[in-house]
Each structure stands twice: as structure tokens, then as C-alpha cells.
């Protein structure tokens, strides 16, 4: 590759990538970036991924935690998007039955918002737009007799039940990155891409680690999977060299916020609540002791980096939940909240909730290939990644076969623990029982949490005796697990561990969270360096 001005400026800085040049450099460590890196690495391409913060530290950890077709998108006639998402639900459940599970939803019927025939028609389409092997279909229910009716106000006498899935979104991203690494990709977190200069045959990319000198990575192709920053990255950091500069798409940044309150109901169903502004709000069982309520759709004109819920959003979510539940949800009940900025493709819709959740892949080959990812949703990220990897492969002269549709994510193959798989949700229960048998010293709640987080990789975290786990830094969190997260999942800080790799932060006191932070401050760098 011919030297560029960027190469000359930092030629004294060694590259963190040994050996020959990369085939693809991926910018962005969210669900799309890690998924693309995983898919490419599994096809044998030489891949590196750079994320300016922690994995899933923004939009991809701030979702409603659902693997779903998007029932409400049928009203916007997005049948193609819904069908693709429905096809992906069971693909994802089979690939990661530890972090993805079936979930039944109750929709109380409010005749003032949508007539029953319209709801029935929508659910019929939802049941039949794609084949189902795991999830049961929808049905009407008498809320006076159904267990979910006891939580609701007496005026809701009838409703509908349908199926979708729940996912630990941040762990989905982490497992994509782990699999990418296992398959040969190099993953650099807390490493910002400051400039990418395009040549005829490749890219010279300057990267700045949070700790360390600026370096150059060289790649044949570049992927812009920067999410809410995709347009900004193209505008501020990409230099076209002698080729025509790529034009960014118009993105619409929409903030979605969620609140977490104490458990509102005892059963295991979730609720889909129709709102007075023709939207929907979910109320979902969360972390055993809590209920997750969301989401809002608010235009977000400001900085995408640190969105926060505002008082109006909190009041809105409490008001909508209180329209349905016998016990009102009040602002004082909120124990945690989170917000994310969704980078949606601009479609000129006046209503933020009606903006399409579909995605677009822009492949620019006016010089070295540049693939930019616009829009998308959690459920279709695997399919997006597959399409992106195929298009990049063709641009690099070798399409190579897709493979992820039948592959398990790390920890998702339970066969070594339970034998032949049967049904994902039942297989997980067998997996929990197997963990309890092997590690008899574990409390049942800890065995379930660890099986849920790590699946069949749990034996990389646990030891036969509790003594071998090291100190118990916080309740149920031993040094061995923290060492694993630093060594194999790029964790560095308390937020990485307590709010992304797990949700233990919800269960711990401030003092317990501080103990975790102190341990990581003292030990994380050493374990990451050793890895």
C-alpha cells in the first residue's frame, strides 16, 4: 500500500495489529458492528473492530430488551420489516437460549383506542407472516379469569395474548464480540478512530486508545457502524483521498427512555399497553424483583453520547402504566432509568414513533470499499450483519458463504451439558439443573444467574469449590467472575460489569457497588493485559 500523509505523520507509532494488513476494519462496538465483525471473522477475513467506549455502552444496551417482530409496525404497513424480524426471532432463540427466551405478552383491550377486530387481524398476521416452531400463537383471553387480569383495573375484562422474545441486549453484543475474537478478529475497546484516509486500494486509519499512543491500522475495507455517530463519523473523520467523498445519509435521532420500578405483578407474562397517543408501552418482568416500563419516542436534537430521561418522559411512562394497573405507578417508585438514542432513517414522518426501524447498507466502492450502516433494530442485527459481510466479501473479490443462521453464540450450545437440544426454553432449565449438580456449593439463584449470563461457558467462570473462586467482592460476585470479565469480555470499570455485562447494580447497595469499582480499579488492567 502506498504511504499516505496520515501514514507519514504517525509512522513512528507501532501498529497494534501484527503481521499483514487487515481485510476489514469495523468502527463501532454496538450490535451491528460486533455482528459484522463476527460474521466476517467466521468467513476467514482478517478483521479488527474499534469502539470508542465500552461494548454496547450506548444504544445497544438501552433497548426494551425484546426480540420481536414489531407488532405496532403493522399499522405503518411495514410488512417486509415485520416478516424479516419474525423470521429472526427463533433463529436467535436457538443460537443463544441462555440470553434469549420466549415471553408471552398480554394486551388488555381498550375499545376506545383500537377495535377488537383490528387487534385480531393484526395478531393473525403476526402469527402467520413467518413460520413458528417454538413460540405459541395468539389467543383471546378473559382477564377476569386469567392470572394477568388481577394486576389490571376491573374495567379491562378482555384481552389478547401473543408471543415474542426477551433478550439481554448488552450481553448479545458482548457475545458477538467474544465470538469474533475466538474466530480471529481483534477487538479494541476504548479506542477512538480519529481519522480514516482512503486510497485506491485500502485505508489508513488513525486510532487513539484511551491509554497509549495514536497508531495506524491499515485495512482493505472500512465499515462505518457508528450508530448515532455514523453521519458525524463520515463528515468529520473520513478523508476520501483522490476519490469522491462519501455522502452521509440523513438520520433522525430519537430518544427512547425506560424506567425500572419494583415488581408490579407476580406472574411471568409481560404487558403491551396501548396508549392514548396511539403508541404502545411495555411492562416487562425484569431481574426477578423489578418491572421494566418503556419506551418513549422523543426527538433528540442534542449530543447522542449521554442521553438522560427527563421529568416529562418519566411522568408519561408512569401515567400510561397507571391507566391499566390497579396500583398506580408513581415517579417515586422509579429505582433506575436509562435512555438511548436510536439512529433511524429519515422518512419525513411527523411522528417519531412512526419512523421506520428498517436498515440500509450503503456500499461505496469509489476507491477502497466503505460500507456504512444506517438504521436497524436489535432483532434484525444478525441478518444485517450477514448481508453486510456478503456485500463486503464480493467487493473484496470473494463472497464466501454465510454461516451464522445455524451457529450458536458463545455459551449457546448446551449439548455438552444436557445432550441433544429439544426446545430452547426447556433446554435452559436443564442447563440450570446441570450447573447446580456440577457446582453444588452454588445457591440456586446464583446458578440461574450464571447460567443465564454464560450458558455453557459457565465452566470458564466457576471452579469446583467456592474457595477457588477467590474473595466474594459483593454478594454472589466472586473474584473469578470479575477476572473472567476482564480477561475475556473486555470489562474495565464498574459500569461495564454492573450495568452491561450484568444488571447486578440493581441489586447492590451503593457500598457494594463501590467495592466492585475498587476491585476493578486495582486489578482490571492487569487481567486485561494478561489476556
Secondary structure as UniProt FT lines:
FT   HELIX           5..9
FT   TURN            10..12
FT   STRAND          22..27
FT   HELIX           31..42
FT   TURN            43..44
FT   STRAND          47..50
FT   TURN            55..56
FT   HELIX           59..61
FT   STRAND          66..67
FT   HELIX           71..76
FT   HELIX           79..95
FT   TURN            97..99
FT   STRAND          100..108
FT   TURN            111..113
FT   HELIX           116..128
FT   STRAND          139..142
FT   TURN            143..145
FT   HELIX           147..151
FT   TURN            154..155
FT   STRAND          158..167
FT   HELIX           169..182
FT   TURN            183..184
FT   STRAND          186..188
FT   STRAND          191..198
FT   STRAND          203..209
FT   STRAND          215..224
FT   HELIX           227..229
FT   HELIX           230..237
FT   STRAND          238..239
FT   TURN            241..242
FT   STRAND          251..262
FT   STRAND          270..274
FT   TURN            276..277
FT   STRAND          280..286
FT   TURN            287..289
FT   STRAND          290..294
FT   STRAND          298..299
FT   TURN            305..306
FT   HELIX           311..322
FT   TURN            323..324
FT   HELIX           331..333
FT   STRAND          334..345
FT   HELIX           352..354
FT   STRAND          359..364
FT   STRAND          370..375
FT   HELIX           378..380
FT   HELIX           381..395
FT   TURN            396..397
FT   HELIX           404..406
FT   TURN            410..411
FT   HELIX           415..418
FT   HELIX           424..438
FT   TURN            440..441
FT   HELIX           444..454
FT   HELIX           455..460
FT   HELIX           466..469
FT   STRAND          472..474
FT   TURN            475..476
FT   STRAND          477..478
FT   HELIX           479..488
FT   HELIX           494..495
FT   HELIX           496..501
FT   HELIX           504..506
FT   HELIX           510..530
//
